[in-house]
Amino acid sequence: MTKLLDGNQLALKIREEISKEIEEKIINKKRRIPHLGIILMGNNDSSITYVNSKIKECKKTGIKSTLIHLSSSISENILLKEIKKMNLNPLIDGFIVQLPLGKHINQEKIILSIDPKKDVDGFHPENFGKMALGMKSFFPATALGIITMLERNKIDISGKHSVIIGRSRIVGTPISILMSRKAYPGNSTVTITHSKTPNIESFTKQADIIIVAIGIPKFIKSNMIKKGSIIIDVGINNIKNNNKNILIGDVDFHNVYEKVSYITPVPGGVGPMTRIMLLKNTLKAALKNK
Ligand code: GUN
């Protein structure tokens, strides 16, 4: 029987765990409430929606947040100055710079300018490199959310063939590292496919686990998967349906549902896990920040 991997319910449970940890380790010890900084540049609709939901999640969890919203036309230098302020502000435990940035901004330079100790997105090469080497670091929230979801649902990934579709630094690359690492959860055999992979279905048909983050609505169909596979849908595609905006994933959910053993819905699957993992990283940064 197909089992739905309910991200809303699990994120709620993890939120309660985080709130309890804040109470025990911070409030009861009269320490400062964890504080997340968010730098948002421009008015990209999706970025605004993501940032608002991160702020909302902070409120529900008992984490303070500060948003710096900059115009899309600001220079790279101004953005670097704002990052420096966050780096130096002792009251900020961790912060993120919401991506994507304007075309005139050098994204690499921006990520490199974030203090790795405050890099709760886990995108700085110091954190990313440590993760790749199996060392302790901040892990990118979506990848951490996915392995946590598999672990909490007692899905053993060791020795299973995982096919990842997409190689972005936000999802595809970090999840490939965490799935294949020599640790628990991990030890999966990973194939990464992407826009230049011919005949992607020849890989997905062999997969025990498919993690898809390609940004193509309903890309994965029933004839591309084997029976009993586990599907993790990272796609968030905003489309118009009868003049209404709806969110759909990269998987044709109803088409594959009967054939899979587990599947994440969109919305309500990976999205809430990503948001809560950012807060888990923020708490981790706050507990380290003495
Ligand atoms: N844009 C889309 N996802 C993310 C994320 O996880 N972090 C940041 N900073 N930007 C994003």
py3Dmol code that shows the C-alpha trace and the ligand (Angstrom):
import py3Dmol

protein = """\
ATOM      1  CA  MET A   1       0.000   0.000   0.000  1.00  0.00           C
ATOM      2  CA  THR A   2       1.303   3.465  -0.873  1.00  0.00           C
ATOM      3  CA  LYS A   3       2.284   5.575   2.104  1.00  0.00           C
ATOM      4  CA  LEU A   4       2.225   9.330   2.000  1.00  0.00           C
ATOM      5  CA  LEU A   5       5.303  10.982   3.489  1.00  0.00           C
ATOM      6  CA  ASP A   6       3.571  13.837   5.285  1.00  0.00           C
ATOM      7  CA  GLY A   7       6.025  16.728   5.632  1.00  0.00           C
ATOM      8  CA  ASN A   8       3.530  18.978   7.420  1.00  0.00           C
ATOM      9  CA  GLN A   9       2.973  16.516  10.228  1.00  0.00           C
ATOM     10  CA  LEU A  10       6.649  15.675  10.655  1.00  0.00           C
ATOM     11  CA  ALA A  11       7.723  19.334  10.515  1.00  0.00           C
ATOM     12  CA  LEU A  12       5.168  20.065  13.249  1.00  0.00           C
ATOM     13  CA  LYS A  13       6.687  17.356  15.437  1.00  0.00           C
ATOM     14  CA  ILE A  14      10.204  18.684  14.817  1.00  0.00           C
ATOM     15  CA  ARG A  15       9.010  22.228  15.537  1.00  0.00           C
ATOM     16  CA  GLU A  16       7.779  21.021  18.944  1.00  0.00           C
ATOM     17  CA  GLU A  17      11.160  19.368  19.557  1.00  0.00           C
ATOM     18  CA  ILE A  18      12.991  22.592  18.651  1.00  0.00           C
ATOM     19  CA  SER A  19      10.685  24.700  20.851  1.00  0.00           C
ATOM     20  CA  LYS A  20      11.271  22.299  23.749  1.00  0.00           C
ATOM     21  CA  GLU A  21      15.027  22.471  23.234  1.00  0.00           C
ATOM     22  CA  ILE A  22      14.844  26.289  23.195  1.00  0.00           C
ATOM     23  CA  GLU A  23      12.932  26.219  26.457  1.00  0.00           C
ATOM     24  CA  GLU A  24      15.316  23.793  28.154  1.00  0.00           C
ATOM     25  CA  LYS A  25      18.655  24.994  26.852  1.00  0.00           C
ATOM     26  CA  ILE A  26      18.005  28.679  26.324  1.00  0.00           C
ATOM     27  CA  ILE A  27      15.029  30.116  28.204  1.00  0.00           C
ATOM     28  CA  ASN A  28      15.576  28.100  31.395  1.00  0.00           C
ATOM     29  CA  LYS A  29      19.258  29.048  31.338  1.00  0.00           C
ATOM     30  CA  LYS A  30      18.397  32.708  30.796  1.00  0.00           C
ATOM     31  CA  ARG A  31      20.212  32.827  27.466  1.00  0.00           C
ATOM     32  CA  ARG A  32      19.312  35.013  24.512  1.00  0.00           C
ATOM     33  CA  ILE A  33      16.558  33.733  22.160  1.00  0.00           C
ATOM     34  CA  PRO A  34      18.016  32.376  18.855  1.00  0.00           C
ATOM     35  CA  HIS A  35      17.950  34.977  16.106  1.00  0.00           C
ATOM     36  CA  LEU A  36      17.861  34.349  12.337  1.00  0.00           C
ATOM     37  CA  GLY A  37      18.743  37.099   9.862  1.00  0.00           C
ATOM     38  CA  ILE A  38      17.351  37.043   6.323  1.00  0.00           C
ATOM     39  CA  ILE A  39      18.638  39.179   3.468  1.00  0.00           C
ATOM     40  CA  LEU A  40      16.267  39.387   0.529  1.00  0.00           C
ATOM     41  CA  MET A  41      17.082  41.290  -2.615  1.00  0.00           C
ATOM     42  CA  GLY A  42      14.381  42.342  -5.081  1.00  0.00           C
ATOM     43  CA  ASN A  43      10.774  41.300  -5.507  1.00  0.00           C
ATOM     44  CA  ASN A  44      10.862  37.815  -7.006  1.00  0.00           C
ATOM     45  CA  ASP A  45       7.406  36.399  -6.120  1.00  0.00           C
ATOM     46  CA  SER A  46       8.696  32.952  -5.140  1.00  0.00           C
ATOM     47  CA  SER A  47      11.499  34.394  -3.005  1.00  0.00           C
ATOM     48  CA  ILE A  48       9.041  36.662  -1.162  1.00  0.00           C
ATOM     49  CA  THR A  49       6.730  33.691  -0.520  1.00  0.00           C
ATOM     50  CA  TYR A  50       9.631  31.530   0.746  1.00  0.00           C
ATOM     51  CA  VAL A  51      10.984  34.283   2.974  1.00  0.00           C
ATOM     52  CA  ASN A  52       7.559  35.054   4.452  1.00  0.00           C
ATOM     53  CA  SER A  53       7.021  31.416   5.272  1.00  0.00           C
ATOM     54  CA  LYS A  54      10.471  31.222   6.919  1.00  0.00           C
ATOM     55  CA  ILE A  55       9.605  34.253   9.088  1.00  0.00           C
ATOM     56  CA  LYS A  56       6.240  32.704  10.001  1.00  0.00           C
ATOM     57  CA  GLU A  57       7.932  29.445  10.941  1.00  0.00           C
ATOM     58  CA  CYS A  58      10.372  31.360  13.179  1.00  0.00           C
ATOM     59  CA  LYS A  59       7.456  32.964  15.045  1.00  0.00           C
ATOM     60  CA  LYS A  60       5.733  29.616  15.571  1.00  0.00           C
ATOM     61  CA  THR A  61       8.925  27.999  16.837  1.00  0.00           C
ATOM     62  CA  GLY A  62      10.025  30.794  19.179  1.00  0.00           C
ATOM     63  CA  ILE A  63      12.965  32.039  17.116  1.00  0.00           C
ATOM     64  CA  LYS A  64      13.517  35.743  16.498  1.00  0.00           C
ATOM     65  CA  SER A  65      13.954  36.860  12.889  1.00  0.00           C
ATOM     66  CA  THR A  66      15.076  40.063  11.189  1.00  0.00           C
ATOM     67  CA  LEU A  67      14.474  40.687   7.509  1.00  0.00           C
ATOM     68  CA  ILE A  68      16.649  43.086   5.508  1.00  0.00           C
ATOM     69  CA  HIS A  69      14.764  43.671   2.250  1.00  0.00           C
ATOM     70  CA  LEU A  70      16.918  45.399  -0.362  1.00  0.00           C
ATOM     71  CA  SER A  71      15.912  46.800  -3.712  1.00  0.00           C
ATOM     72  CA  SER A  72      16.748  44.766  -6.831  1.00  0.00           C
ATOM     73  CA  SER A  73      18.914  47.641  -8.075  1.00  0.00           C
ATOM     74  CA  ILE A  74      21.378  47.850  -5.163  1.00  0.00           C
ATOM     75  CA  SER A  75      25.049  47.296  -5.963  1.00  0.00           C
ATOM     76  CA  GLU A  76      27.088  44.259  -4.991  1.00  0.00           C
ATOM     77  CA  ASN A  77      29.014  46.471  -2.556  1.00  0.00           C
ATOM     78  CA  ILE A  78      25.878  47.451  -0.665  1.00  0.00           C
ATOM     79  CA  LEU A  79      24.887  43.796  -0.418  1.00  0.00           C
ATOM     80  CA  LEU A  80      28.381  42.900   0.848  1.00  0.00           C
ATOM     81  CA  LYS A  81      28.078  45.656   3.483  1.00  0.00           C
ATOM     82  CA  GLU A  82      24.771  44.212   4.724  1.00  0.00           C
ATOM     83  CA  ILE A  83      26.364  40.771   4.943  1.00  0.00           C
ATOM     84  CA  LYS A  84      29.290  42.208   6.905  1.00  0.00           C
ATOM     85  CA  LYS A  85      26.830  43.789   9.361  1.00  0.00           C
ATOM     86  CA  MET A  86      25.175  40.394   9.885  1.00  0.00           C
ATOM     87  CA  ASN A  87      28.577  38.703  10.254  1.00  0.00           C
ATOM     88  CA  LEU A  88      29.627  41.203  12.932  1.00  0.00           C
ATOM     89  CA  ASN A  89      26.320  41.522  14.782  1.00  0.00           C
ATOM     90  CA  PRO A  90      26.692  39.434  17.964  1.00  0.00           C
ATOM     91  CA  LEU A  91      22.902  39.292  18.315  1.00  0.00           C
ATOM     92  CA  ILE A  92      22.483  37.392  15.020  1.00  0.00           C
ATOM     93  CA  ASP A  93      23.186  33.657  15.404  1.00  0.00           C
ATOM     94  CA  GLY A  94      22.791  32.732  11.765  1.00  0.00           C
ATOM     95  CA  PHE A  95      21.564  34.269   8.541  1.00  0.00           C
ATOM     96  CA  ILE A  96      20.727  33.503   4.937  1.00  0.00           C
ATOM     97  CA  VAL A  97      20.889  35.447   1.703  1.00  0.00           C
ATOM     98  CA  GLN A  98      17.834  34.354  -0.271  1.00  0.00           C
ATOM     99  CA  LEU A  99      18.676  33.131  -3.778  1.00  0.00           C
ATOM    100  CA  PRO A 100      18.463  33.888  -6.655  1.00  0.00           C
ATOM    101  CA  LEU A 101      20.189  37.263  -6.658  1.00  0.00           C
ATOM    102  CA  GLY A 102      20.157  39.926  -9.369  1.00  0.00           C
ATOM    103  CA  LYS A 103      22.121  39.173 -12.541  1.00  0.00           C
ATOM    104  CA  HIS A 104      24.621  41.954 -11.733  1.00  0.00           C
ATOM    105  CA  ILE A 105      25.585  40.241  -8.466  1.00  0.00           C
ATOM    106  CA  ASN A 106      28.351  37.652  -8.279  1.00  0.00           C
ATOM    107  CA  GLN A 107      26.686  34.853  -6.299  1.00  0.00           C
ATOM    108  CA  GLU A 108      29.987  33.100  -5.518  1.00  0.00           C
ATOM    109  CA  LYS A 109      31.418  36.271  -4.003  1.00  0.00           C
ATOM    110  CA  ILE A 110      28.290  36.727  -1.882  1.00  0.00           C
ATOM    111  CA  ILE A 111      28.308  33.170  -0.532  1.00  0.00           C
ATOM    112  CA  LEU A 112      32.047  33.396   0.208  1.00  0.00           C
ATOM    113  CA  SER A 113      31.481  36.576   2.225  1.00  0.00           C
ATOM    114  CA  ILE A 114      29.137  34.859   4.735  1.00  0.00           C
ATOM    115  CA  ASP A 115      30.805  33.870   8.017  1.00  0.00           C
ATOM    116  CA  PRO A 116      30.741  30.024   7.918  1.00  0.00           C
ATOM    117  CA  LYS A 117      29.769  29.992  11.619  1.00  0.00           C
ATOM    118  CA  LYS A 118      26.584  31.877  10.717  1.00  0.00           C
ATOM    119  CA  ASP A 119      25.938  30.113   7.393  1.00  0.00           C
ATOM    120  CA  VAL A 120      22.743  28.290   8.384  1.00  0.00           C
ATOM    121  CA  ASP A 121      22.015  27.570   4.690  1.00  0.00           C
ATOM    122  CA  GLY A 122      25.203  25.471   4.555  1.00  0.00           C
ATOM    123  CA  PHE A 123      26.145  26.960   1.167  1.00  0.00           C
ATOM    124  CA  HIS A 124      29.603  28.357   2.087  1.00  0.00           C
ATOM    125  CA  PRO A 125      32.402  26.145   0.677  1.00  0.00           C
ATOM    126  CA  GLU A 126      33.714  25.582   4.212  1.00  0.00           C
ATOM    127  CA  ASN A 127      30.423  23.999   5.291  1.00  0.00           C
ATOM    128  CA  PHE A 128      29.765  22.332   1.933  1.00  0.00           C
ATOM    129  CA  GLY A 129      33.306  20.916   1.842  1.00  0.00           C
ATOM    130  CA  LYS A 130      33.073  19.644   5.419  1.00  0.00           C
ATOM    131  CA  MET A 131      29.770  17.968   4.567  1.00  0.00           C
ATOM    132  CA  ALA A 132      31.385  16.294   1.534  1.00  0.00           C
ATOM    133  CA  LEU A 133      34.234  15.040   3.742  1.00  0.00           C
ATOM    134  CA  GLY A 134      31.892  13.615   6.371  1.00  0.00           C
ATOM    135  CA  MET A 135      32.740  16.306   8.945  1.00  0.00           C
ATOM    136  CA  LYS A 136      30.308  18.179  11.170  1.00  0.00           C
ATOM    137  CA  SER A 137      28.886  21.327   9.540  1.00  0.00           C
ATOM    138  CA  PHE A 138      25.650  23.019   8.601  1.00  0.00           C
ATOM    139  CA  PHE A 139      23.874  20.933   5.956  1.00  0.00           C
ATOM    140  CA  PRO A 140      21.656  22.661   3.329  1.00  0.00           C
ATOM    141  CA  ALA A 141      18.086  22.636   4.624  1.00  0.00           C
ATOM    142  CA  THR A 142      16.339  20.780   1.788  1.00  0.00           C
ATOM    143  CA  ALA A 143      18.862  17.941   1.728  1.00  0.00           C
ATOM    144  CA  LEU A 144      18.775  17.692   5.521  1.00  0.00           C
ATOM    145  CA  GLY A 145      14.966  17.738   5.392  1.00  0.00           C
ATOM    146  CA  ILE A 146      14.903  14.850   2.910  1.00  0.00           C
ATOM    147  CA  ILE A 147      17.247  12.533   4.819  1.00  0.00           C
ATOM    148  CA  THR A 148      15.466  13.385   8.077  1.00  0.00           C
ATOM    149  CA  MET A 149      12.134  12.513   6.473  1.00  0.00           C
ATOM    150  CA  LEU A 150      13.485   9.156   5.273  1.00  0.00           C
ATOM    151  CA  GLU A 151      15.052   8.442   8.677  1.00  0.00           C
ATOM    152  CA  ARG A 152      11.993   9.383  10.750  1.00  0.00           C
ATOM    153  CA  ASN A 153       9.791   7.223   8.530  1.00  0.00           C
ATOM    154  CA  LYS A 154      12.254   4.342   9.134  1.00  0.00           C
ATOM    155  CA  ILE A 155      13.048   4.012   5.434  1.00  0.00           C
ATOM    156  CA  ASP A 156      16.382   2.247   5.131  1.00  0.00           C
ATOM    157  CA  ILE A 157      18.416   3.814   2.323  1.00  0.00           C
ATOM    158  CA  SER A 158      21.606   1.784   2.842  1.00  0.00           C
ATOM    159  CA  GLY A 159      22.515  -0.167  -0.308  1.00  0.00           C
ATOM    160  CA  LYS A 160      19.465   1.181  -2.138  1.00  0.00           C
ATOM    161  CA  HIS A 161      19.874   2.738  -5.564  1.00  0.00           C
ATOM    162  CA  SER A 162      18.938   6.427  -5.422  1.00  0.00           C
ATOM    163  CA  VAL A 163      18.529   8.366  -8.644  1.00  0.00           C
ATOM    164  CA  ILE A 164      18.689  12.121  -8.241  1.00  0.00           C
ATOM    165  CA  ILE A 165      17.363  14.374 -10.965  1.00  0.00           C
ATOM    166  CA  GLY A 166      18.964  17.824 -10.854  1.00  0.00           C
ATOM    167  CA  ARG A 167      22.437  18.875  -9.677  1.00  0.00           C
ATOM    168  CA  SER A 168      21.834  22.303  -8.123  1.00  0.00           C
ATOM    169  CA  ARG A 169      23.890  23.443  -5.156  1.00  0.00           C
ATOM    170  CA  ILE A 170      20.661  23.929  -3.179  1.00  0.00           C
ATOM    171  CA  VAL A 171      19.239  20.407  -3.650  1.00  0.00           C
ATOM    172  CA  GLY A 172      20.720  17.887  -6.111  1.00  0.00           C
ATOM    173  CA  THR A 173      24.410  18.079  -5.199  1.00  0.00           C
ATOM    174  CA  PRO A 174      24.007  18.181  -1.389  1.00  0.00           C
ATOM    175  CA  ILE A 175      21.416  15.392  -1.326  1.00  0.00           C
ATOM    176  CA  SER A 176      23.699  13.222  -3.464  1.00  0.00           C
ATOM    177  CA  ILE A 177      26.429  13.699  -0.821  1.00  0.00           C
ATOM    178  CA  LEU A 178      24.177  12.933   2.143  1.00  0.00           C
ATOM    179  CA  MET A 179      22.541   9.889   0.546  1.00  0.00           C
ATOM    180  CA  SER A 180      25.885   8.290  -0.355  1.00  0.00           C
ATOM    181  CA  ARG A 181      27.952   9.277   2.719  1.00  0.00           C
ATOM    182  CA  LYS A 182      29.431   6.615   4.946  1.00  0.00           C
ATOM    183  CA  ALA A 183      27.140   7.333   7.901  1.00  0.00           C
ATOM    184  CA  TYR A 184      23.597   6.831   9.102  1.00  0.00           C
ATOM    185  CA  PRO A 185      21.412   7.666   7.267  1.00  0.00           C
ATOM    186  CA  GLY A 186      23.513   7.172   4.144  1.00  0.00           C
ATOM    187  CA  ASN A 187      25.319   4.385   2.268  1.00  0.00           C
ATOM    188  CA  SER A 188      22.935   4.629  -0.669  1.00  0.00           C
ATOM    189  CA  THR A 189      24.253   4.005  -4.190  1.00  0.00           C
ATOM    190  CA  VAL A 190      23.681   7.300  -5.962  1.00  0.00           C
ATOM    191  CA  THR A 191      23.259   8.212  -9.624  1.00  0.00           C
ATOM    192  CA  ILE A 192      22.984  11.919 -10.422  1.00  0.00           C
ATOM    193  CA  THR A 193      21.128  12.813 -13.604  1.00  0.00           C
ATOM    194  CA  HIS A 194      20.563  16.297 -15.003  1.00  0.00           C
ATOM    195  CA  SER A 195      19.562  18.314 -18.056  1.00  0.00           C
ATOM    196  CA  LYS A 196      22.381  16.818 -20.167  1.00  0.00           C
ATOM    197  CA  THR A 197      21.580  13.188 -19.261  1.00  0.00           C
ATOM    198  CA  PRO A 198      20.104  11.392 -22.269  1.00  0.00           C
ATOM    199  CA  ASN A 199      17.248   9.001 -21.577  1.00  0.00           C
ATOM    200  CA  ILE A 200      16.693   9.829 -17.896  1.00  0.00           C
ATOM    201  CA  GLU A 201      13.981   7.163 -17.672  1.00  0.00           C
ATOM    202  CA  SER A 202      16.563   4.423 -18.263  1.00  0.00           C
ATOM    203  CA  PHE A 203      17.951   5.452 -14.839  1.00  0.00           C
ATOM    204  CA  THR A 204      14.682   6.168 -13.028  1.00  0.00           C
ATOM    205  CA  LYS A 205      13.341   2.729 -14.048  1.00  0.00           C
ATOM    206  CA  GLN A 206      16.179   1.134 -12.040  1.00  0.00           C
ATOM    207  CA  ALA A 207      15.792   3.362  -8.985  1.00  0.00           C
ATOM    208  CA  ASP A 208      14.693   2.253  -5.523  1.00  0.00           C
ATOM    209  CA  ILE A 209      14.514   5.928  -4.546  1.00  0.00           C
ATOM    210  CA  ILE A 210      13.949   8.876  -6.901  1.00  0.00           C
ATOM    211  CA  ILE A 211      14.651  12.426  -5.718  1.00  0.00           C
ATOM    212  CA  VAL A 212      13.505  14.905  -8.315  1.00  0.00           C
ATOM    213  CA  ALA A 213      14.343  18.612  -8.344  1.00  0.00           C
ATOM    214  CA  ILE A 214      14.213  19.568 -11.995  1.00  0.00           C
ATOM    215  CA  GLY A 215      11.484  22.241 -12.091  1.00  0.00           C
ATOM    216  CA  ILE A 216       9.330  20.555 -14.759  1.00  0.00           C
ATOM    217  CA  PRO A 217       5.697  20.035 -13.674  1.00  0.00           C
ATOM    218  CA  LYS A 218       4.578  16.362 -13.596  1.00  0.00           C
ATOM    219  CA  PHE A 219       7.869  15.208 -15.190  1.00  0.00           C
ATOM    220  CA  ILE A 220       7.899  11.776 -13.507  1.00  0.00           C
ATOM    221  CA  LYS A 221       5.201   9.442 -14.868  1.00  0.00           C
ATOM    222  CA  SER A 222       4.294   5.896 -13.957  1.00  0.00           C
ATOM    223  CA  ASN A 223       6.046   4.387 -17.019  1.00  0.00           C
ATOM    224  CA  MET A 224       9.373   5.888 -15.823  1.00  0.00           C
ATOM    225  CA  ILE A 225       9.516   4.111 -12.470  1.00  0.00           C
ATOM    226  CA  LYS A 226       9.659   0.598 -11.104  1.00  0.00           C
ATOM    227  CA  LYS A 227       6.956  -0.825  -8.836  1.00  0.00           C
ATOM    228  CA  GLY A 228       7.460  -0.145  -5.139  1.00  0.00           C
ATOM    229  CA  SER A 229       9.859   2.757  -5.583  1.00  0.00           C
ATOM    230  CA  ILE A 230      10.088   5.679  -3.179  1.00  0.00           C
ATOM    231  CA  ILE A 231       9.540   9.123  -4.657  1.00  0.00           C
ATOM    232  CA  ILE A 232      10.730  12.382  -3.128  1.00  0.00           C
ATOM    233  CA  ASP A 233       9.330  15.356  -5.039  1.00  0.00           C
ATOM    234  CA  VAL A 234      11.251  18.582  -4.487  1.00  0.00           C
ATOM    235  CA  GLY A 235       9.527  20.448  -7.326  1.00  0.00           C
ATOM    236  CA  ILE A 236       7.542  23.581  -6.529  1.00  0.00           C
ATOM    237  CA  ASN A 237       5.971  24.748  -9.778  1.00  0.00           C
ATOM    238  CA  ASN A 238       3.570  27.637  -9.581  1.00  0.00           C
ATOM    239  CA  ILE A 239       1.054  27.216 -12.382  1.00  0.00           C
ATOM    240  CA  LYS A 240      -2.260  28.757 -13.335  1.00  0.00           C
ATOM    241  CA  ASN A 241      -5.262  26.432 -13.309  1.00  0.00           C
ATOM    242  CA  ASN A 242      -8.727  27.877 -14.089  1.00  0.00           C
ATOM    243  CA  ASN A 243      -7.322  31.342 -13.279  1.00  0.00           C
ATOM    244  CA  LYS A 244      -6.097  30.148  -9.893  1.00  0.00           C
ATOM    245  CA  ASN A 245      -2.440  29.786  -8.889  1.00  0.00           C
ATOM    246  CA  ILE A 246      -1.662  26.270  -7.774  1.00  0.00           C
ATOM    247  CA  LEU A 247       1.524  24.512  -6.696  1.00  0.00           C
ATOM    248  CA  ILE A 248       2.442  21.261  -8.368  1.00  0.00           C
ATOM    249  CA  GLY A 249       5.499  19.098  -8.114  1.00  0.00           C
ATOM    250  CA  ASP A 250       7.885  17.488 -10.596  1.00  0.00           C
ATOM    251  CA  VAL A 251       5.978  14.217 -10.213  1.00  0.00           C
ATOM    252  CA  ASP A 252       2.639  13.322 -11.774  1.00  0.00           C
ATOM    253  CA  PHE A 253       1.332  12.360  -8.325  1.00  0.00           C
ATOM    254  CA  HIS A 254      -1.971  10.682  -9.300  1.00  0.00           C
ATOM    255  CA  ASN A 255      -0.358   8.888 -12.225  1.00  0.00           C
ATOM    256  CA  VAL A 256       2.362   7.232 -10.105  1.00  0.00           C
ATOM    257  CA  TYR A 257       0.517   6.885  -6.780  1.00  0.00           C
ATOM    258  CA  GLU A 258      -0.609   3.242  -7.100  1.00  0.00           C
ATOM    259  CA  LYS A 259       2.816   2.080  -8.252  1.00  0.00           C
ATOM    260  CA  VAL A 260       5.022   3.554  -5.505  1.00  0.00           C
ATOM    261  CA  SER A 261       5.594   2.477  -1.909  1.00  0.00           C
ATOM    262  CA  TYR A 262       6.163   5.975  -0.520  1.00  0.00           C
ATOM    263  CA  ILE A 263       5.658   9.432  -1.987  1.00  0.00           C
ATOM    264  CA  THR A 264       5.874  13.060  -0.811  1.00  0.00           C
ATOM    265  CA  PRO A 265       2.969  15.317  -1.789  1.00  0.00           C
ATOM    266  CA  VAL A 266       3.352  18.852  -3.168  1.00  0.00           C
ATOM    267  CA  PRO A 267       2.537  20.969  -1.265  1.00  0.00           C
ATOM    268  CA  GLY A 268       3.034  19.448   2.190  1.00  0.00           C
ATOM    269  CA  GLY A 269       6.037  17.195   1.565  1.00  0.00           C
ATOM    270  CA  VAL A 270       9.607  18.461   1.290  1.00  0.00           C
ATOM    271  CA  GLY A 271       8.683  22.197   1.607  1.00  0.00           C
ATOM    272  CA  PRO A 272       7.762  22.195   5.323  1.00  0.00           C
ATOM    273  CA  MET A 273      10.799  20.001   6.062  1.00  0.00           C
ATOM    274  CA  THR A 274      13.098  22.553   4.384  1.00  0.00           C
ATOM    275  CA  ARG A 275      11.671  25.396   6.468  1.00  0.00           C
ATOM    276  CA  ILE A 276      11.992  23.553   9.763  1.00  0.00           C
ATOM    277  CA  MET A 277      15.558  22.389   9.016  1.00  0.00           C
ATOM    278  CA  LEU A 278      16.630  26.016   8.573  1.00  0.00           C
ATOM    279  CA  LEU A 279      15.403  26.618  12.109  1.00  0.00           C
ATOM    280  CA  LYS A 280      17.170  23.508  13.361  1.00  0.00           C
ATOM    281  CA  ASN A 281      20.386  24.921  11.899  1.00  0.00           C
ATOM    282  CA  THR A 282      19.647  28.303  13.513  1.00  0.00           C
ATOM    283  CA  LEU A 283      19.220  26.690  16.914  1.00  0.00           C
ATOM    284  CA  LYS A 284      22.473  24.774  16.358  1.00  0.00           C
ATOM    285  CA  ALA A 285      24.250  28.054  15.558  1.00  0.00           C
ATOM    286  CA  ALA A 286      22.717  29.728  18.626  1.00  0.00           C
ATOM    287  CA  LEU A 287      23.788  26.920  20.951  1.00  0.00           C
ATOM    288  CA  LYS A 288      27.348  27.195  19.632  1.00  0.00           C
ATOM    289  CA  ASN A 289      27.344  30.982  19.907  1.00  0.00           C
ATOM    290  CA  LYS A 290      28.262  31.485  23.540  1.00  0.00           C
TER     291      LYS A 290
END
"""
ligand_1 = """\
11
GUN
N 16.260 29.810 -2.799
C 15.593 28.648 -2.939
N 15.867 27.820 -1.896
C 16.725 28.474 -1.093
C 17.362 28.131 0.129
O 17.210 27.032 0.695
N 18.193 29.103 0.645
C 18.397 30.306 0.043
N 19.222 31.165 0.620
N 17.823 30.638 -1.105
C 16.990 29.733 -1.662
"""
view = py3Dmol.view(width=600, height=400)
view.addModel(protein, "pdb")
view.setStyle({"model": 0}, {"cartoon": {"style": "trace"}})
view.addModel(ligand_1, "xyz")
view.setStyle({"model": 1}, {"stick": {}})
view.zoomTo()
view.show()
